[in-house]
Structure formats: C-alpha cells, structure tokens
Amino acid sequence: MSSVPCMSWPCCSGGTLHQLHPQQHNHHLHFSYLHHRRRPGGPRTRPHPSPFPASLQPPTRYQQPVSLSSSSSSSSSSSGSSGSNVSSTENGVSRDSNKGGLQLKGQQSIGGSYDHVQVEELPQHSSSSLPPQPAIAVETNGAGSAGAAASPSPPPPSENQPAHAAAEAPPAKPSPAAKAKSTAAKFANRLIFGVLLGLAGGGTIAAGTLPFLAVVLFIAFQATQEYYGFITSRQMTEGMTPPPPLVSSLTTVLCVSMALLAYFKPTSLRSGSVLALASFILLVLEVLLIKKPKFAQMASSLFGLFYCGWLPSFWVKLRMLPAAAPSVPFLGFLSTFTPWTVGLLATFTTVACIVAADTGAYFVGKNLGRTKFTEISPKKTVEGALGGLLSSIGVALALWKATHWPATPLAAVGMGVLIFFSSLFGDLIESIMKRDAGMKDSGTLIPGHGGLLDRVDSYMFTGAVTYFYLVFVLPTYGLV
C-alpha cells in the first residue's frame, strides 16, 4: 500500500502534535484514528480535550467511512472513464484523473492551516475488512470548515449489474395440481415397494427357519454398514476421529455371528453372555488401534453391536420357538412347507401388527392429525399414534380369532400394545441417530424408502420385546 500523507496541527500547549490521516476508500473518505504523540524535546503535558470538532472524531478505534456529497455525479464518472488529464471538482474536493488522486482544497483549519494536500487513492478492499459503520456526509464550505450530518450512503450499483439484480425474484411455487401429482407418485412408489416387501417377508417366514435366518443375516450386515455411516458422518464425528475400518469390520462380523449362534443354539446359549463377550473383544480392539480413544467412541461402537447384532438375533430366537401351535384348518397347507409351531405364528403375528401400526398411524395422522407427538419427528401426531395403537390391537385380535393363539384375547391385546410401542419408539430412536448424523435417510438401498434401517427401524426392538413377552410373561401369568 502506498504511503498516505497526514495533516498535522500543533497543540495549543506546544508540547504535542495532532495528526489526521485522510484516506480515500471506495469513493469514501476515511479519517483514521487521531494519534496524539509527544513532540521530540517538548515538555510533558497533561491530557486535554482534542482541538478538533466532534464531527472529525470517530466514536471507536476503527476507521469511519465519510462520504463526500457531490453536486454532480456525472463529472466523477466521466473523469474515471477518460484516460486524458481531466479533473472534476466536488464541493471543494478536486479529482485529477492524470495524477489519480484526490486534492483537498481549503484555507485554514483549527490549530493551523494548509494550502494544498495531495491524498493518494488506495486500492479497493473487501467490505469485510471494516466493521459496518454509519456513513457521514461531509460538506466543505469556502472557508475550509467542515460540518457533518449523518446520512446513509449506499454503494452505487455496478455498471455490469442491472439495478434489479439485487432483488431476485423468489422461486416459483409449484401449482397445487403438480404438488398433488408428485405426492401421489411418491405414495404409489412407497405402496408398491411396501407390498413387495410384505409379500417377500411373509414368504420368508413361511418358507422355514433357514431362509428366515438368511434374511436376518443380511439385515444384520446391512444395518451395521448403515449404522457406521451414521457415526462416521462429519456432523457426528466433530471433535473426534471416526473409528478405524478394522473396528467397523469386526463389529459386522460380531453382529452376524450373534444371529448365527441364535440359530444353532437357540435355547442353550445365553444371549447376554454372547453380548458381553463380543463387547469386550470390540473394546480391546479399539483401545489397541486408537491412540487416545474417547468414551463417546467406545459407547457408539457398543451401541452398534447391541443395535445391529444382538437385537436382530431375537428374531431368530422367536422364529425358532419349538412349541406346537393350535391347528387351523384353512392354513393346514402350510404344514407341508414348514412345521406349524408357535414360532411361526408369533413371527407372523408380530410382523402383521407392525405393518398395521405403521399403516394406521400414517393414514389417521395424515387425515386427523392435529397434536404433535414429539419434537424428534414433527410429522408424528398423537392422533396418528392412537390410530396405530388401535390398528395393532385390532390385527392381534383378528389373528387370535382366526388361529386361536394366544390362548386368551387379553394376551392378544397385550401383545398388540407391546408391539405398537416397541415399533413406535424403535422408529424414533433411528430418527435421533439420523438427526445427529445430519442425514435424511440411512441409505439408498430401497427406492422410495431410503436405506434398510429406514424400513426395519420399527422391527429392531420388537423381536426382543415379543420374545420376552411370550417366554417370560405369558407362562408366568397362565395366559398361554
């Protein structure tokens, strides 16, 4: 930056000099902060009021933009565009285009006088280098005194930018017909894939335990991948390093292994012991691979092991329940494919209640929903939750009437209530993970539904809750 001359006035006490630094910046005249320095060899003086008027004293230590009022804006623009020696005068301030500077003309100032001061033009800077300050219009009279009046001076529009470019028109809203068409297309897409998934799930349940195991293994594998997509996202890993790839790979292996052990040892092996051993192995690996592991890292890894491995294994245990179910005449053909057991009926009833709860909550909430259920998921309403609860109980009672299982209608109602709440809060828990990760969907595996966790989040806790209800609650209270 080129040197900027200053205007000095001797102090009335004779011991100091006051310096006023004028600078031109973006068609504004800036007066820098007033420096008060001691004259070499002069006496030390006590602080005294500044001899300058209040209009030239900025209220803060930053530079104040001072706009020069001009009687003719065309003269300044013509002088900047011409390459010849053309000068323009604006209320006592002359601009010489050949010299490329401002010339302040005056007769006398407070504490001294000056005849001619050359102020060089400074290169333009970004507006972010100075804090926003109110502009001050300065008008110079013939005697050289300055009077200031506060007036806003917005920057002139650029020549290449039209005047209306700043106020851009808002994007046009889609018409109601186009919005309704888009909503109908999305709903049709979700409905088609939902029906296909339902048919595939029902066929897998009826096909036998081995195909069902294959589906659970795939869910455990894919759920682990999408879960680590959550905890390795930029928003969730802020302030700490994401887990190493070896940790995620080991978590996937452990999750799949828990489902396999539940198939081969459904009753003799305690699932809690398996979870404890797998957790210890995973934590040891994290301590060895991460230099300074944090508690949040270890906790997120353990929750992934619990969420993606231990919970799905209960679906295998539920399907493997060996007790014989009451015979149903119109469903006797299924016994040719798979044994007619309580595990088959329990798994089918649980899935049917989850589908009914989701469907009932969706349609009731869409048409009658008024009261927000929770801030976690703004679209969920109390009316929709009640609709889902009644739908789940209704399906449980209908299947009890058709299959005579469980033994009493009260047991069927309790099963419908537990399935609804476990599916509802399983959905909310997955929504919390997505929100913390800053992701709308867990993946793109299923068109119209997002990732696999977006579709099976309601199933994650339901298998464990239903298994506990059938194995520990119903026998204890004689409801089986």
Secondary structure, 3 states (H helix, E strand, C coil): CCCCCCEEEECCCCCEEEEECEEEECCEEEECCCEEEECCCCCCCCCCCCCCCHHHCCCCCCCEEEEECCCCHHHHHHHHHCCCCCEEEECCEEEECCCCEEEEECCCECCECCCEEEEEECCCCCHHHCCCCCCEEEEECCCCCEEEEECCCCCCCCCCCCCCCCCCCCCCCCCHHHHHHHHHHHHHHHHHHHHHHHHHHHHHHHHCHHHHHHHHHHHHHHHHHHHHHHHCCCCCCCCCCCCCHHHHHHHHHHHHHHHHHHHHCCCCCCHHHHHHHHHHHHHHHHHHHCCCCCHHHHHHHHHHHHHHHHHHHHHHHHHCCCCECCCCHHHHHHHHCCCCEHHHHHHHHHHHHHHHHHHHHHHHHHHHCCCECCCCCCCCEHHHHHHHHHHHHHHHHHHHHHHCCCCCHHHHHHHHHHHHHHHHHHHHHHHHHHHHHCCCCCCCCECCCECHHHHHHHHCCHHHHHHHHHHHHCCCCCCC
